[in-house]
């Protein structure tokens, strides 16, 4: 899915129940993908400008629209500098 991603996701307890830190490669899913927790723990592969990273779905992002993601700081930094703020990525479940 081609969508936007940002790095507003930090250290916290995710909607899926676990505690996450900035160094974890994790994402928050949009409401339709989160689906009441159905996809908690699933891995996603995210692509941006020739780079890719695998991350675990651990949270809900109510403001992410239909397909947007919130990325942990380390996940975002694997793809782009934080000061970019918002990137457009492709992602899918693996």
NUPA-774720 format. One record per residue: residue number from 0; residue in one letter; x, y, z of N, C-alpha, C in turn. Coordinates in Angstrom, 2 decimals, padded with zeros to 5 digits, always signed. Each point is the difference from the previous one (the first is absolute). Example, Ala and Ser with C-alpha at 12.3 -4.5 7.8 and 13.67 -1.06 7.14 Angstrom:
BEGIN
+-----+--------+---------+---------+---------+---------+---------+---------+---------+---------+---------+
: num : residu :   neast :  nnorth :     nup :  caeast : canorth :    caup :   ceast :  cnorth :     cup :
+-----+--------+---------+---------+---------+---------+---------+---------+---------+---------+---------+
:   0 :      A : +013.19 : -005.69 : +007.80 : -000.89 : +001.19 : +000.00 : +000.90 : +001.20 : +000.00 :
:   1 :      S : -000.35 : +001.05 : -000.72 : +000.82 : +001.19 : +000.06 : -000.77 : +001.09 : +000.73 :
+-----+--------+---------+---------+---------+---------+---------+---------+---------+---------+---------+
END
This chain:
BEGIN
+-----+--------+---------+---------+---------+---------+---------+---------+---------+---------+---------+
: num : residu :   neast :  nnorth :     nup :  caeast : canorth :    caup :   ceast :  cnorth :     cup :
+-----+--------+---------+---------+---------+---------+---------+---------+---------+---------+---------+
:   0 :      X : +000.84 : -001.18 : +000.00 : -000.84 : +001.18 : +000.00 : +000.88 : +001.24 : +000.00 :
:   1 :      X : -000.21 : +000.89 : -000.90 : +000.72 : +001.28 : +000.01 : -000.74 : +000.93 : +000.95 :
:   2 :      X : +000.71 : +000.50 : +000.98 : -000.65 : +000.81 : +001.02 : +001.02 : +000.91 : +000.67 :
:   3 :      X : -000.46 : +000.82 : +000.92 : +000.90 : +000.86 : +000.74 : +000.37 : -000.64 : +001.33 :
:   4 :      X : +001.16 : +000.38 : +000.51 : +000.45 : -000.48 : +001.30 : +000.69 : +001.15 : +000.70 :
:   5 :      X : -000.14 : +000.05 : +001.32 : +000.71 : +001.01 : +000.77 : +000.60 : -000.63 : +001.24 :
:   6 :      X : +000.72 : +000.80 : +000.77 : +000.75 : -000.53 : +001.14 : -000.49 : +000.57 : +001.33 :
:   7 :      X : -001.30 : +000.07 : +000.17 : -000.55 : +000.54 : +001.25 : -000.13 : -001.06 : +001.09 :
:   8 :      X : +000.50 : -001.15 : -000.27 : -000.21 : -001.18 : +000.83 : +001.22 : -000.19 : +000.88 :
:   9 :      X : -000.14 : +000.07 : +001.32 : +001.14 : -000.12 : +000.89 : -000.20 : -001.04 : +001.07 :
:  10 :      X : +000.77 : +000.10 : +001.07 : -000.07 : -000.94 : +001.10 : -001.37 : +000.05 : +000.65 :
:  11 :      X : -000.64 : -001.16 : +000.08 : -001.35 : -000.06 : +000.56 : -000.49 : -001.44 : +000.06 :
:  12 :      X : -001.15 : -000.17 : +000.63 : -000.71 : -001.27 : -000.06 : -000.94 : +000.08 : -001.19 :
:  13 :      X : +000.14 : -000.92 : -000.94 : -000.82 : +000.01 : -001.21 : -001.38 : -000.58 : +000.24 :
:  14 :      X : -000.90 : +000.25 : -000.93 : -001.36 : -000.52 : +000.07 : -000.02 : -001.53 : +000.00 :
:  15 :      X : +001.07 : -000.61 : -000.48 : +000.08 : -001.46 : -000.01 : +000.45 : -000.56 : +001.34 :
:  16 :      X : +000.40 : +000.89 : +000.93 : +000.27 : -000.44 : +001.35 : +001.44 : -000.01 : +000.46 :
:  17 :      X : +000.96 : +000.04 : -000.89 : +001.40 : -000.06 : +000.41 : +000.61 : +001.38 : +000.15 :
:  18 :      X : +001.11 : +000.07 : +000.74 : +000.75 : +001.24 : +000.17 : +001.04 : +000.09 : -001.11 :
:  19 :      X : +000.07 : +001.13 : -000.66 : +000.92 : +000.20 : -001.11 : +000.90 : +001.19 : +000.27 :
:  20 :      X : +001.24 : -000.11 : -000.46 : +000.96 : +001.10 : +000.15 : +000.42 : +000.48 : -001.38 :
:  21 :      X : +000.62 : +001.18 : -000.04 : +000.36 : +000.63 : -001.27 : +000.90 : -000.86 : -000.87 :
:  22 :      X : +000.79 : -000.88 : +000.60 : +000.92 : -000.83 : -000.78 : -000.67 : -001.23 : -000.61 :
:  23 :      X : -001.24 : -000.30 : +000.38 : -000.72 : -001.13 : -000.58 : -000.48 : +000.34 : -001.41 :
:  24 :      X : +000.09 : -000.96 : -000.89 : -000.55 : +000.17 : -001.35 : -001.47 : -000.40 : +000.03 :
:  25 :      X : -000.85 : +001.00 : +000.27 : -001.43 : -000.23 : +000.16 : -000.79 : +001.09 : -000.73 :
:  26 :      X : -001.27 : -000.32 : -000.28 : -000.90 : +000.95 : -000.67 : -001.36 : -000.01 : +000.68 :
:  27 :      X : -000.72 : +001.09 : -000.22 : -001.41 : +000.09 : +000.38 : -000.81 : -000.03 : -001.30 :
:  28 :      X : -001.04 : -000.83 : +000.00 : -000.83 : -000.20 : -001.19 : -001.20 : +000.93 : -000.01 :
:  29 :      X : -000.51 : +000.32 : -001.19 : -001.25 : +000.77 : -000.10 : -001.17 : -000.85 : +000.47 :
:  30 :      X : -001.12 : +000.62 : +000.38 : -001.12 : -000.74 : +000.58 : -000.49 : -001.20 : -000.81 :
:  31 :      X : -000.15 : +000.13 : -001.31 : -000.50 : -001.13 : -000.78 : +000.97 : -001.17 : +000.00 :
:  32 :      X : +001.29 : +000.28 : -000.01 : +001.00 : -001.07 : +000.05 : +000.16 : -000.56 : +001.41 :
:  33 :      X : -000.11 : +000.86 : +001.00 : +000.09 : -000.45 : +001.39 : -001.13 : -000.99 : +000.29 :
:  34 :      X : -001.17 : +000.30 : -000.50 : -001.15 : -000.92 : +000.04 : -000.24 : -000.60 : +001.39 :
:  35 :      X : -000.07 : +000.88 : +001.00 : -000.27 : -000.49 : +001.35 : +001.11 : -000.85 : +000.59 :
:  36 :      X : +001.20 : +000.12 : -000.54 : +001.14 : -000.75 : +000.51 : +000.32 : -001.26 : -000.79 :
:  37 :      X : -000.77 : -000.26 : -001.04 : +000.20 : -001.21 : -000.81 : +001.43 : -000.12 : -000.52 :
:  38 :      X : +000.62 : +001.13 : -000.34 : +001.34 : -000.05 : -000.60 : +001.12 : +000.30 : +001.00 :
:  39 :      X : -000.32 : +000.03 : +001.28 : +001.05 : +000.20 : +001.01 : +001.07 : -001.08 : -000.14 :
:  40 :      X : +001.23 : +000.44 : +000.00 : +001.12 : -000.93 : -000.08 : +000.42 : -000.38 : -001.41 :
:  41 :      X : -000.79 : +000.33 : -000.99 : +000.39 : -000.32 : -001.38 : +001.16 : +000.86 : -000.44 :
:  42 :      X : +000.81 : -000.56 : -000.85 : +001.14 : +000.72 : -000.55 : -000.40 : +000.68 : -001.30 :
:  43 :      X : +000.54 : +001.20 : -000.19 : -000.19 : +000.72 : -001.25 : +001.37 : +000.32 : -000.59 :
:  44 :      X : +000.06 : +000.06 : -001.31 : +001.21 : +000.45 : -000.69 : -000.32 : +001.35 : -000.62 :
:  45 :      X : +000.86 : +000.98 : +000.28 : -000.22 : +001.38 : -000.43 : +001.13 : +000.38 : -000.96 :
:  46 :      X : -000.36 : +000.57 : -001.15 : +000.96 : +000.43 : -001.02 : -000.05 : +001.51 : -000.17 :
:  47 :      X : +001.19 : +000.60 : -000.11 : +000.10 : +001.43 : -000.29 : +001.30 : +000.27 : -000.74 :
:  48 :      X : -000.08 : +000.51 : -001.18 : +001.16 : +000.41 : -000.80 : +001.13 : -001.02 : +000.00 :
:  49 :      X : -000.31 : -001.23 : -000.32 : +001.00 : -001.05 : -000.11 : +000.41 : -000.65 : +001.31 :
:  50 :      X : -000.54 : +000.45 : +001.09 : +000.29 : -000.58 : +001.31 : -001.22 : -000.77 : +000.48 :
:  51 :      X : +000.24 : -000.99 : +000.87 : -001.13 : -000.71 : +000.60 : +000.33 : -000.34 : +001.44 :
:  52 :      X : -001.04 : -000.19 : +000.79 : +000.12 : -000.38 : +001.41 : -001.21 : -000.86 : +000.35 :
:  53 :      X : +000.23 : -001.00 : +000.83 : -001.09 : -000.81 : +000.53 : -000.32 : +000.48 : +001.41 :
:  54 :      X : -001.27 : +000.10 : +000.31 : -000.42 : +000.49 : +001.32 : -001.26 : -000.75 : +000.44 :
:  55 :      X : -000.19 : -000.05 : +001.30 : -001.15 : -000.70 : +000.59 : -001.13 : +001.00 : +000.28 :
:  56 :      X : -001.23 : -000.39 : -000.31 : -001.18 : +000.81 : +000.30 : -000.36 : -000.15 : +001.47 :
:  57 :      X : +000.06 : +001.12 : +000.74 : -000.22 : -000.06 : +001.45 : -000.99 : +001.03 : +000.52 :
:  58 :      X : -000.56 : +000.83 : -000.88 : -000.83 : +001.08 : +000.49 : -001.02 : +000.43 : -001.06 :
:  59 :      X : -000.93 : +000.82 : +000.44 : -001.03 : +000.59 : -000.84 : +000.33 : +001.47 : -000.24 :
:  60 :      X : -000.17 : +000.45 : -001.24 : +000.18 : +001.41 : -000.35 : -001.33 : +000.55 : -000.50 :
:  61 :      X : -000.82 : +000.57 : +000.89 : -001.32 : +000.49 : -000.41 : +000.04 : +001.09 : -001.06 :
:  62 :      X : +001.09 : +000.74 : -000.08 : +000.09 : +001.12 : -000.95 : +000.72 : -000.35 : -001.29 :
:  63 :      X : +000.23 : -001.28 : -000.26 : +000.79 : -000.42 : -001.16 : -000.80 : -000.22 : -001.28 :
:  64 :      X : -001.26 : +000.37 : -000.02 : -000.79 : -000.18 : -001.21 : -000.24 : -001.47 : -000.30 :
:  65 :      X : -000.11 : -000.32 : -001.29 : -000.31 : -001.38 : -000.39 : +001.22 : -000.91 : +000.01 :
:  66 :      X : +001.16 : +000.51 : -000.40 : +001.16 : -000.89 : -000.14 : +001.29 : +000.56 : +000.60 :
:  67 :      X : -000.05 : +001.16 : +000.65 : +001.20 : +000.61 : +000.55 : +000.55 : -000.78 : +001.18 :
:  68 :      X : +001.26 : +000.23 : +000.31 : +000.67 : -000.64 : +001.13 : +000.67 : +001.06 : +000.86 :
:  69 :      X : +000.07 : -000.26 : +001.29 : +000.93 : +000.71 : +000.88 : +001.17 : -000.94 : +000.22 :
:  70 :      X : +001.20 : +000.50 : -000.15 : +001.21 : -000.81 : +000.15 : +000.72 : +000.39 : +001.28 :
:  71 :      X : +000.60 : -000.98 : +000.67 : +000.86 : +000.33 : +001.12 : +001.18 : +000.81 : -000.54 :
:  72 :      X : +000.67 : +000.68 : +000.90 : +001.13 : +000.84 : -000.41 : +001.05 : -000.82 : -000.74 :
:  73 :      X : +000.36 : -001.17 : +000.53 : +001.05 : -000.80 : -000.65 : -000.46 : -000.53 : -001.36 :
:  74 :      X : -001.28 : -000.32 : -000.13 : -000.51 : -000.47 : -001.28 : +000.06 : +001.12 : -001.03 :
:  75 :      X : -000.43 : +001.19 : +000.40 : +000.04 : +001.15 : -000.91 : +001.44 : +000.30 : -000.40 :
:  76 :      X : +000.92 : +000.01 : +000.98 : +001.40 : +000.35 : -000.28 : +000.67 : -001.01 : -000.93 :
:  77 :      X : -000.49 : -001.23 : -000.04 : +000.54 : -000.99 : -000.93 : -000.35 : +000.35 : -001.44 :
:  78 :      X : -001.00 : +000.86 : -000.17 : -000.47 : +000.37 : -001.33 : +000.36 : +001.42 : -000.41 :
:  79 :      X : -000.01 : +000.93 : +000.96 : +000.22 : +001.42 : -000.30 : +000.39 : +000.74 : +001.28 :
:  80 :      X : +000.64 : +001.16 : -000.13 : +000.29 : +000.82 : +001.18 : -001.30 : +000.48 : +000.65 :
:  81 :      X : +000.01 : +000.11 : +001.31 : -001.20 : +000.41 : +000.73 : -000.51 : +001.37 : -000.43 :
:  82 :      X : +000.91 : +000.90 : -000.37 : -000.45 : +001.35 : -000.35 : -000.83 : +000.05 : -001.29 :
:  83 :      X : -000.04 : -001.08 : -000.75 : -000.87 : -000.07 : -001.18 : -001.46 : +000.06 : +000.45 :
:  84 :      X : -000.29 : -000.66 : +001.11 : -001.32 : +000.09 : +000.63 : -001.07 : -000.90 : -000.56 :
:  85 :      X : -000.22 : +000.04 : -001.30 : -001.04 : -000.80 : -000.63 : +000.54 : -000.58 : -001.29 :
:  86 :      X : -000.13 : -001.31 : -000.16 : +000.45 : -000.65 : -001.23 : -001.14 : -000.83 : -000.57 :
:  87 :      X : +000.09 : -000.26 : -001.29 : -000.99 : -000.85 : -000.67 : +000.65 : -001.35 : -000.28 :
:  88 :      X : -000.58 : -001.04 : +000.56 : +000.60 : -001.34 : -000.03 : -000.95 : -001.00 : -000.65 :
:  89 :      X : +000.57 : -001.12 : -000.40 : -000.77 : -001.19 : -000.34 : +000.17 : -000.96 : +001.16 :
:  90 :      X : -001.05 : -000.71 : +000.35 : +000.13 : -000.99 : +001.06 : -000.98 : -001.14 : -000.22 :
:  91 :      X : +000.35 : -001.15 : +000.57 : -000.89 : -001.16 : -000.05 : +000.35 : -000.94 : +001.15 :
:  92 :      X : -000.93 : -000.89 : +000.31 : +000.22 : -001.01 : +001.04 : +000.93 : -001.09 : -000.54 :
:  93 :      X : +000.87 : -000.50 : +000.87 : +000.87 : -001.12 : -000.39 : -000.24 : -001.19 : +000.92 :
+-----+--------+---------+---------+---------+---------+---------+---------+---------+---------+---------+
END
